[in-house]
Amino acid sequence: MIMKKALAKILLLLRRFLSFASTSQTRPTGSPPVITFSYAQEKIRPGDIWRIYISASDPDGDMSKIFCVIEQPGVGRYRPDVIWLKKEMGREFSGYLHLSTTSFRDLWGVTLTLTLTIEDRQGNES
């Protein structure tokens, strides 16, 4: 129960910066986005800030969103969040996402997996 509450707080923090969106049902065409660099610490302690660095490019220049999904063994997959990219970021994107764990002292021993997927306006995914 405590873990679920802690993860709910984590997701609420992420949702400050993200919004939920549905995926496209159309058949993708064109070139998919390419993640050219990514890095995140494998382990963090409560109180650390978890930074996920990412760079991506799209030859078509139509990257539109980054999907973020957190999974926890024994709990399952949490509702995905989406970062919408500005149109001028459609060709190149570089930056980082962050998750502050300041108030989550009960994260010791918890394993979380974050999966990032970049999608373009035609439905192609990285």
QUIJOVEN-V375717 format. One line per field, one symbol per residue. psi: psi as a letter, one per 40 degrees, with the letter a starting at -180 (. if undefined). burial: # if it has 9 or more other C-alpha atoms within 8 Angstrom, else .. Layout:
BEGIN
psi->???
burial->???
END
This chain:
BEGIN
psi->ddddddddddddddedeiiiiiiieihiiahiihhehihihdhiihdihhhhihiiihdeffhdihhhhhihhedahihiihhhiideeddhhhaiiihhfdegefehehhihhhhhhiieeeii.
burial->.....#...#..###..##............##.#..#.......#############..############.......######...#####.....#.##.##.#.........####.#####
END
